[in-house]
Amino acid sequence: MLFFRKKNLTPVKIQLLPSTFDASGRATQEQRLSCYLIDDTVAIDAGSIAIALSDEQHRTVRDIIITHPHMDHIASLPIFIDDLFGFLENPIRIHATEEVIDILERDVFNWAIYPRFSELKNDRGPVMEYLPFKTGVEFKVAHLKITAVNVNHIVPTVGMIISDEKTTLAFSSDTAETEEFWQLVNRTPRIDALLIEASFPDSLASLAEASRHFTPASLNRELTKLNHKGMDILTVHLKPAYRDTVVKELKALGIPKLEVMEIGHAYEW
């Protein structure tokens, strides 16, 4: 288990929410949807947000950062807002680039697929609002400071640096070989942990390249761009059909402190 805690400081906590459940209702380690919860208050993406939060987390999560509009990253966002509609004292805040907001409004919250919650109110006021951010410009979400940069994916997508001024995390989102992300990471004074994708096995390198994802081999090459040493590296976004193979190939790389992120576990730094 990866764990690093600074003395006398409250750690940052991050959890990859479950998205697949067995016949008994227990969460499995297969990641079909993406939603990462920070300090029980801020979500990065919203794939499983409506089905995997605890009751308490439903009461505390009000800020959601959308890295890109692929279905596995937004699947249950409309249902999450729908569930909370009558109870919200303040709107759910959706943080995204203007490009992603436009896609959400055009293709999801368009009255045909789901109501346009940005235009609706309950008895206490609006239930959802968009807060656009620009890449390369630091912005604040709750207690966190974030800087996002474009990464190399099929649709407009951002990776980001996330900090509470004591702990700093780097998050790649979905990407293939990229440059701006590493430039941002390397000029950040300290990185406590890196979350980075590894979607397909090496045998499907051509598919990974076409869909702009990493395999263990291409991730290994990409990590040579990382100047920081010694941080925890958590791999995410392993395709369930190939998970066992990807896990074996990642272990075979022999990279110190690199592990597959355990779904449902709360990591602290």
LUMPADO-554465 format. One record per residue (C-alpha): residue in one letter; y, z, x. Coordinates in nm, 3 decimals. Example, Ala and Ser with C-alpha at 12.3 -4.5 7.8 and 13.67 -1.06 7.14 Angstrom:
// residues 2
[atom 'A'; [-0.450; 0.780; 1.230]];
[atom 'S'; [-0.106; 0.714; 1.367]];
***
This chain:
// residues 269
[atom 'M'; [0.000; 0.000; 0.000]];
[atom 'L'; [0.344; -0.092; 0.132]];
[atom 'F'; [0.591; 0.197; 0.121]];
[atom 'F'; [0.907; 0.271; 0.312]];
[atom 'R'; [1.151; 0.541; 0.206]];
[atom 'K'; [1.470; 0.646; 0.374]];
[atom 'K'; [1.525; 1.017; 0.423]];
[atom 'N'; [1.754; 1.187; 0.169]];
[atom 'L'; [1.834; 0.863; -0.014]];
[atom 'T'; [1.724; 0.746; -0.357]];
[atom 'P'; [1.497; 0.444; -0.298]];
[atom 'V'; [1.522; 0.109; -0.467]];
[atom 'K'; [1.221; 0.053; -0.692]];
[atom 'I'; [1.087; -0.292; -0.781]];
[atom 'Q'; [0.792; -0.379; -1.000]];
[atom 'L'; [0.626; -0.712; -1.082]];
[atom 'L'; [0.549; -0.678; -1.452]];
[atom 'P'; [0.203; -0.768; -1.581]];
[atom 'S'; [0.157; -1.091; -1.774]];
[atom 'T'; [-0.220; -1.121; -1.817]];
[atom 'F'; [-0.447; -0.872; -1.995]];
[atom 'D'; [-0.825; -0.846; -2.021]];
[atom 'A'; [-1.031; -0.807; -2.338]];
[atom 'S'; [-0.972; -0.430; -2.331]];
[atom 'G'; [-0.595; -0.473; -2.306]];
[atom 'R'; [-0.575; -0.372; -1.940]];
[atom 'A'; [-0.335; -0.559; -1.714]];
[atom 'T'; [-0.497; -0.781; -1.450]];
[atom 'Q'; [-0.371; -0.910; -1.116]];
[atom 'E'; [-0.331; -1.266; -1.244]];
[atom 'Q'; [0.037; -1.367; -1.252]];
[atom 'R'; [0.106; -1.627; -1.518]];
[atom 'L'; [0.463; -1.518; -1.595]];
[atom 'S'; [0.742; -1.393; -1.370]];
[atom 'C'; [0.950; -1.083; -1.435]];
[atom 'Y'; [1.056; -0.834; -1.168]];
[atom 'L'; [1.208; -0.503; -1.270]];
[atom 'I'; [1.452; -0.323; -1.040]];
[atom 'D'; [1.518; 0.048; -1.092]];
[atom 'D'; [1.409; 0.019; -1.457]];
[atom 'T'; [1.746; -0.136; -1.544]];
[atom 'V'; [1.776; -0.492; -1.408]];
[atom 'A'; [1.523; -0.772; -1.455]];
[atom 'I'; [1.490; -1.080; -1.237]];
[atom 'D'; [1.356; -1.348; -1.469]];
[atom 'A'; [1.204; -1.276; -1.807]];
[atom 'G'; [0.862; -1.435; -1.834]];
[atom 'S'; [0.680; -1.123; -1.952]];
[atom 'I'; [0.977; -0.900; -2.033]];
[atom 'A'; [0.898; -0.868; -2.405]];
[atom 'I'; [0.531; -0.783; -2.359]];
[atom 'A'; [0.516; -0.569; -2.045]];
[atom 'L'; [0.807; -0.323; -2.049]];
[atom 'S'; [0.740; 0.038; -2.143]];
[atom 'D'; [0.921; 0.184; -2.443]];
[atom 'E'; [1.162; 0.361; -2.208]];
[atom 'Q'; [1.228; 0.041; -2.012]];
[atom 'H'; [1.306; -0.138; -2.338]];
[atom 'R'; [1.586; 0.116; -2.379]];
[atom 'T'; [1.722; 0.082; -2.026]];
[atom 'V'; [1.701; -0.290; -1.936]];
[atom 'R'; [2.022; -0.465; -2.038]];
[atom 'D'; [2.083; -0.702; -1.745]];
[atom 'I'; [1.861; -1.005; -1.679]];
[atom 'I'; [1.909; -1.247; -1.389]];
[atom 'I'; [1.755; -1.588; -1.451]];
[atom 'T'; [1.672; -1.772; -1.128]];
[atom 'H'; [1.572; -2.095; -1.304]];
[atom 'P'; [1.471; -2.216; -1.650]];
[atom 'H'; [1.099; -2.291; -1.608]];
[atom 'M'; [0.891; -2.151; -1.892]];
[atom 'D'; [0.699; -1.896; -1.684]];
[atom 'H'; [1.034; -1.737; -1.594]];
[atom 'I'; [1.192; -1.727; -1.941]];
[atom 'A'; [0.896; -1.734; -2.184]];
[atom 'S'; [0.954; -1.406; -2.366]];
[atom 'L'; [1.331; -1.375; -2.319]];
[atom 'P'; [1.406; -1.486; -2.679]];
[atom 'I'; [1.147; -1.243; -2.817]];
[atom 'F'; [1.291; -0.955; -2.610]];
[atom 'I'; [1.636; -1.007; -2.762]];
[atom 'D'; [1.484; -1.060; -3.107]];
[atom 'D'; [1.297; -0.728; -3.084]];
[atom 'L'; [1.614; -0.540; -2.990]];
[atom 'F'; [1.853; -0.728; -3.221]];
[atom 'G'; [1.912; -0.452; -3.476]];
[atom 'F'; [1.928; -0.168; -3.223]];
[atom 'L'; [2.162; -0.295; -2.951]];
[atom 'E'; [2.479; -0.098; -2.891]];
[atom 'N'; [2.590; -0.352; -2.629]];
[atom 'P'; [2.482; -0.713; -2.568]];
[atom 'I'; [2.199; -0.815; -2.339]];
[atom 'R'; [2.371; -0.965; -2.035]];
[atom 'I'; [2.220; -1.289; -1.900]];
[atom 'H'; [2.328; -1.363; -1.543]];
[atom 'A'; [2.269; -1.721; -1.431]];
[atom 'T'; [2.440; -2.025; -1.284]];
[atom 'E'; [2.633; -2.250; -1.522]];
[atom 'E'; [2.359; -2.514; -1.482]];
[atom 'V'; [2.089; -2.274; -1.596]];
[atom 'I'; [2.301; -2.140; -1.883]];
[atom 'D'; [2.356; -2.494; -2.006]];
[atom 'I'; [1.980; -2.556; -2.004]];
[atom 'L'; [1.909; -2.232; -2.190]];
[atom 'E'; [2.162; -2.320; -2.458]];
[atom 'R'; [2.045; -2.681; -2.487]];
[atom 'D'; [1.669; -2.631; -2.475]];
[atom 'V'; [1.593; -2.273; -2.584]];
[atom 'F'; [1.871; -2.102; -2.780]];
[atom 'N'; [1.949; -2.418; -2.973]];
[atom 'W'; [1.863; -2.313; -3.332]];
[atom 'A'; [1.560; -2.546; -3.326]];
[atom 'I'; [1.349; -2.348; -3.076]];
[atom 'Y'; [1.521; -2.011; -3.125]];
[atom 'P'; [1.850; -1.882; -3.269]];
[atom 'R'; [2.158; -1.909; -3.050]];
[atom 'F'; [2.192; -1.537; -2.988]];
[atom 'S'; [2.519; -1.588; -2.798]];
[atom 'E'; [2.677; -1.664; -3.138]];
[atom 'L'; [2.518; -1.379; -3.333]];
[atom 'K'; [2.616; -1.016; -3.391]];
[atom 'N'; [2.455; -0.706; -3.533]];
[atom 'D'; [2.650; -0.424; -3.700]];
[atom 'R'; [2.783; -0.310; -3.362]];
[atom 'G'; [2.882; -0.644; -3.210]];
[atom 'P'; [2.741; -0.931; -3.002]];
[atom 'V'; [2.373; -0.913; -2.902]];
[atom 'M'; [2.372; -1.147; -2.601]];
[atom 'E'; [2.630; -1.271; -2.357]];
[atom 'Y'; [2.622; -1.500; -2.054]];
[atom 'L'; [2.775; -1.391; -1.726]];
[atom 'P'; [2.777; -1.696; -1.497]];
[atom 'F'; [2.771; -1.654; -1.122]];
[atom 'K'; [2.839; -1.896; -0.837]];
[atom 'T'; [2.607; -1.948; -0.544]];
[atom 'G'; [2.732; -1.808; -0.216]];
[atom 'V'; [2.965; -1.561; -0.389]];
[atom 'E'; [2.866; -1.195; -0.415]];
[atom 'F'; [2.852; -1.057; -0.769]];
[atom 'K'; [2.760; -0.724; -0.923]];
[atom 'V'; [2.483; -0.649; -1.173]];
[atom 'A'; [2.469; -0.285; -1.279]];
[atom 'H'; [2.451; -0.085; -0.951]];
[atom 'L'; [2.338; -0.383; -0.743]];
[atom 'K'; [2.530; -0.631; -0.530]];
[atom 'I'; [2.377; -0.978; -0.525]];
[atom 'T'; [2.437; -1.303; -0.345]];
[atom 'A'; [2.247; -1.611; -0.465]];
[atom 'V'; [2.191; -1.943; -0.290]];
[atom 'N'; [2.023; -2.266; -0.393]];
[atom 'V'; [1.660; -2.312; -0.294]];
[atom 'N'; [1.435; -2.618; -0.297]];
[atom 'H'; [1.267; -2.645; -0.637]];
[atom 'I'; [1.227; -2.908; -0.910]];
[atom 'V'; [1.507; -2.764; -1.125]];
[atom 'P'; [1.825; -2.578; -1.028]];
[atom 'T'; [1.693; -2.255; -0.877]];
[atom 'V'; [1.836; -1.969; -0.672]];
[atom 'G'; [1.697; -1.722; -0.425]];
[atom 'M'; [1.898; -1.409; -0.357]];
[atom 'I'; [1.982; -1.106; -0.151]];
[atom 'I'; [1.987; -0.784; -0.356]];
[atom 'S'; [2.139; -0.459; -0.231]];
[atom 'D'; [2.238; -0.117; -0.357]];
[atom 'E'; [2.424; -0.067; -0.024]];
[atom 'K'; [2.137; 0.147; 0.111]];
[atom 'T'; [1.842; -0.089; 0.069]];
[atom 'T'; [1.844; -0.468; 0.088]];
[atom 'L'; [1.580; -0.702; -0.052]];
[atom 'A'; [1.543; -1.079; -0.013]];
[atom 'F'; [1.386; -1.278; -0.297]];
[atom 'S'; [1.300; -1.645; -0.257]];
[atom 'S'; [1.218; -1.733; -0.619]];
[atom 'D'; [1.021; -2.060; -0.655]];
[atom 'T'; [1.080; -2.288; -0.360]];
[atom 'A'; [0.941; -2.515; -0.092]];
[atom 'E'; [1.093; -2.563; 0.255]];
[atom 'T'; [1.455; -2.453; 0.234]];
[atom 'E'; [1.751; -2.375; 0.460]];
[atom 'E'; [2.037; -2.195; 0.282]];
[atom 'F'; [1.814; -1.905; 0.186]];
[atom 'W'; [1.716; -1.835; 0.547]];
[atom 'Q'; [2.073; -1.871; 0.664]];
[atom 'L'; [2.175; -1.604; 0.413]];
[atom 'V'; [1.883; -1.379; 0.503]];
[atom 'N'; [1.942; -1.408; 0.877]];
[atom 'R'; [2.310; -1.323; 0.859]];
[atom 'T'; [2.235; -1.014; 0.650]];
[atom 'P'; [2.235; -0.716; 0.890]];
[atom 'R'; [1.913; -0.559; 0.765]];
[atom 'I'; [1.634; -0.667; 0.529]];
[atom 'D'; [1.396; -0.396; 0.406]];
[atom 'A'; [1.160; -0.628; 0.220]];
[atom 'L'; [1.107; -0.998; 0.154]];
[atom 'L'; [0.950; -1.126; -0.169]];
[atom 'I'; [0.839; -1.485; -0.125]];
[atom 'E'; [0.620; -1.722; -0.317]];
[atom 'A'; [0.281; -1.866; -0.216]];
[atom 'S'; [0.158; -2.064; -0.515]];
[atom 'F'; [-0.123; -2.300; -0.414]];
[atom 'P'; [-0.413; -2.304; -0.165]];
[atom 'D'; [-0.390; -2.520; 0.145]];
[atom 'S'; [-0.630; -2.773; -0.011]];
[atom 'L'; [-0.363; -2.853; -0.269]];
[atom 'A'; [-0.081; -2.908; -0.021]];
[atom 'S'; [0.012; -3.241; -0.178]];
[atom 'L'; [0.048; -3.080; -0.522]];
[atom 'A'; [0.250; -2.795; -0.373]];
[atom 'E'; [0.481; -3.044; -0.204]];
[atom 'A'; [0.527; -3.247; -0.523]];
[atom 'S'; [0.603; -2.939; -0.733]];
[atom 'R'; [0.801; -2.774; -0.451]];
[atom 'H'; [0.598; -2.464; -0.387]];
[atom 'F'; [0.441; -2.305; -0.079]];
[atom 'T'; [0.082; -2.289; 0.034]];
[atom 'P'; [-0.020; -2.023; 0.290]];
[atom 'A'; [0.005; -2.283; 0.568]];
[atom 'S'; [0.351; -2.405; 0.468]];
[atom 'L'; [0.467; -2.046; 0.416]];
[atom 'N'; [0.349; -1.962; 0.767]];
[atom 'R'; [0.562; -2.246; 0.904]];
[atom 'E'; [0.858; -2.142; 0.690]];
[atom 'L'; [0.851; -1.782; 0.811]];
[atom 'T'; [0.930; -1.904; 1.163]];
[atom 'K'; [1.286; -1.945; 1.030]];
[atom 'L'; [1.309; -1.569; 0.967]];
[atom 'N'; [1.491; -1.382; 1.245]];
[atom 'H'; [1.438; -1.030; 1.110]];
[atom 'K'; [1.126; -0.844; 1.221]];
[atom 'G'; [0.933; -0.551; 1.082]];
[atom 'M'; [1.011; -0.571; 0.712]];
[atom 'D'; [0.749; -0.569; 0.438]];
[atom 'I'; [0.663; -0.919; 0.313]];
[atom 'L'; [0.524; -0.942; -0.039]];
[atom 'T'; [0.384; -1.274; -0.157]];
[atom 'V'; [0.414; -1.358; -0.526]];
[atom 'H'; [0.362; -1.641; -0.776]];
[atom 'L'; [-0.002; -1.704; -0.681]];
[atom 'K'; [-0.150; -1.947; -0.932]];
[atom 'P'; [-0.428; -1.759; -1.116]];
[atom 'A'; [-0.680; -2.045; -1.091]];
[atom 'Y'; [-0.661; -2.034; -0.711]];
[atom 'R'; [-0.569; -1.669; -0.654]];
[atom 'D'; [-0.882; -1.564; -0.463]];
[atom 'T'; [-0.852; -1.858; -0.224]];
[atom 'V'; [-0.480; -1.805; -0.167]];
[atom 'V'; [-0.537; -1.434; -0.098]];
[atom 'K'; [-0.801; -1.517; 0.165]];
[atom 'E'; [-0.580; -1.779; 0.328]];
[atom 'L'; [-0.283; -1.543; 0.339]];
[atom 'K'; [-0.492; -1.269; 0.501]];
[atom 'A'; [-0.621; -1.519; 0.757]];
[atom 'L'; [-0.264; -1.581; 0.875]];
[atom 'G'; [-0.263; -1.236; 1.035]];
[atom 'I'; [0.109; -1.183; 0.972]];
[atom 'P'; [0.203; -0.815; 1.019]];
[atom 'K'; [0.304; -0.632; 0.698]];
[atom 'L'; [0.238; -0.935; 0.478]];
[atom 'E'; [0.050; -0.854; 0.156]];
[atom 'V'; [0.011; -0.991; -0.194]];
[atom 'M'; [0.238; -0.801; -0.432]];
[atom 'E'; [0.033; -0.580; -0.661]];
[atom 'I'; [0.118; -0.641; -1.024]];
[atom 'G'; [0.230; -0.328; -1.207]];
[atom 'H'; [0.281; -0.120; -0.891]];
[atom 'A'; [0.626; 0.027; -0.832]];
[atom 'Y'; [0.729; -0.039; -0.471]];
[atom 'E'; [1.002; 0.174; -0.318]];
[atom 'W'; [1.220; 0.129; -0.009]];
***
